[in-house]
Amino acid sequence: MNSSASSHNEHAFGMLISFFSSIFPLTKESVVAAEQVFKQRTFKRKGFLLQEGDVCRFYTFVISGCFKMYVVDQNGVEHNLQFAVENEWIADFQSFYDQKPSKMFIEAVEPATVLQIEHKDLLYLYTHFPIFDRNFRIVIERKYIELQERVLHNISFTADERYLAFQQRYPALIQRLPGTQIASYLGITSEFLSKVKKKMLNKP
């Protein structure tokens, strides 16, 4: 491995360790164990991390770039369920933990670099280094809260309010995502999203 690639790998792993340090800092032994099982990968724009019918074999930490997780309905329409950018995790939890075929797609919206851990290796870390069990419990709890908020917004917020909530929670994504992707997440058409944005801009 050349020095440039080695430096890049060190940067990626450093981001992962910093992430864990913000919750429950790792011991030296657990850092060494993590370094042995997390693997770095890169994806081109529109590259698939997961496709429908495949088993989700990896829990993925985003170093750079952006991913969307979505389902495709019987009419071929995409429905975005989640986005993940730097310092965030993404996986189809049901497929990952049950090791059964997924109904989801996870696709790179931008060129991306990630660190991934396989299901069997994560179970190994849980068993031998309980600090990982504590850290990932917090990660999953945060995702659950995010999902709970989204369900609440979908059943009780207007389209205007859902867009405003999206702006407030994901300010960076407003600039990085095409309107079609945001509209799909909000459950509205691109045309209706344009009307919502125009209305908000014209508010006194």
N, C-alpha and C positions, 0 to 999 in steps of 0.2 A: 504494500500500500504506500502511495507517495505521500509526501508531507502535507500537501493540500487536502487530500482525502482524509488523512488522519486528523487534521485540524477540524475539518467539517464534522467528522464523527464525534470528536470531543465536544464541539459546540452543541451538537444535538443532544448528546448524553447529559451535558451540563444543564441544558434547559429542563430535561426530565428530572434531574436531581433537585434543581431549584424549585420545580413544581411541588415535589414531595416535601421539600423543606418548608414550604408555606403551610403545610398541614401538620404532618408528623415527621420530623427530620429522620433520615435513615442513619443507621449505624454504618461503620466502615465495612463490616462483613456483609450487610445487606446491599450496600452499593456495589461491591464486587459481584455479588450474586446477580444483581440486576444487569450489570454490564455483560454478563455471560449469556443472558436469555433474550434481551431486547435486541432486535435487528433493525437496521436502518434500510429504508426503501425510498425510492423516488417515483413519482407519478407525473405523466404528462397531463395537460388539460384534457378533460373528458376520459381520462383513464379510470378504470373501475377497480376500486378496492374490494367491492363485493357485488355480485349479480344475483338476481332472483334464481332460486333453485340450487345455489351453492351453499355450502355450510360456512358460516362466519367463523373462521379459524383464528382470527387475530383481534386483539384489543389494540386500538391504534391511537397513538399520541401524536398530535400534529405539531411539527417543528416549524413549517412554513407552508403557506398556501391555504386553500379552503376546499372543504368537501360538503356535499349535500347528500342526505339520505332521503330516499323517496320510494313510493310505490307507484305502479302503473295500473290504472283501472281497466275494466274490460273494453273501454272505448279507446284505450291507448293514451289516456291523459295522465300526465305525471302529477303527483301530489307530494310536495316537499314536507317532510316531517321534522327535519333537523338540519342545522348547519354546524360545522366545526372549523374553527380557525386555530391560529397559534395558541399553544398551551391548553388545548382542549382535547377531549377524548371522543372517539366515535366507534360504535359497533352496533350490530343488531344483537341486543342482549339475549333475546330468546333463543336465537340460533346459536350464539356463542356458548351459552351455558348449557343448553340442551343438546348441542352438536347435531342439530337437525337442519334441513334445508331452509333457507331464508326466503321470505316473501319480499325482501327489500333490495334496493340497489344503493350502493354508496359510490359516488362518482366525484372525481376531482373537478371543481369549478375553475381552479387555477392550477398551474404547475405546483407540485407539492413535494415536500420531504416529510417523512414520518418515522417514528419508532414503533415497532410492533412486538407484541408478545403473544405466543400461542397459548391456547387454553391449558394444555398440560403443564406448561412452564409457569403459568400464573398460579395454578393449583399447587405446584411445588413451592413457590414463594409463600403462598398463604400458609402452608404447612410448616415450613422451616424458618420463616421470618415473619412472625405475626404482625410486624409493623406494616407490611404490605396489605394485610387484611384490613387493618384500620384505615389506611390511606384510601384504598379502593372503596371501602364502605362509604367514605365521605364523598368520593367522586360520584358513586351511584346515587347517593341521597340527593346530591345537588341536581343530577339529571332528573330525578323523580320530581323534585320541586319545580324544575323548569317545565316538565311535561304537565304537571298539575296546573301551573299558571296558564299554560297554553290552552288547556281544556276549558278552564274558567273563562278565558278571554273569548274563546270561540262560541260559548253558549250565552254570554252575557254582555259582550262588547259589540258596538257597531263597527263597521269596517274602518271608519275614521279612527276610532279608539284603538282598534287592533294595530293599525299602522303606527300610531303614536307610541303605543307600548313597545312595538318592535324597534322603533327609532331609539327609544330610551334604553332598552336592554342591549341592543346590538348596534350602537352608533357607527362602528367601523364597517359593518356589513352594508349599510345604506350606500356607501361609496363603492364597495367592491362587487356587489351583486347586480346583475341586470334586473330591471323591473319585473320581467317575466318570472324570475326565480322567487322574488319577494311576494309577488301576487299569488303564486302557487302555494307558498307557505301560509299566507293569510286566508286562502280559500276564496279568492276573488279573481276576476279576469284582469289582464294587463290594462285594458281600457278603463275599467272601473278604478284601478289603482291610480291611473293618470288623473282621473277626475278628483279622487281623494287628495292627491298631492297638490293639484291646482287649487282646490278649495282651501287647503291649509295655508298655501302661500298667499292667498287673497284675504285671509282673516286679518282684521285690524289688530 
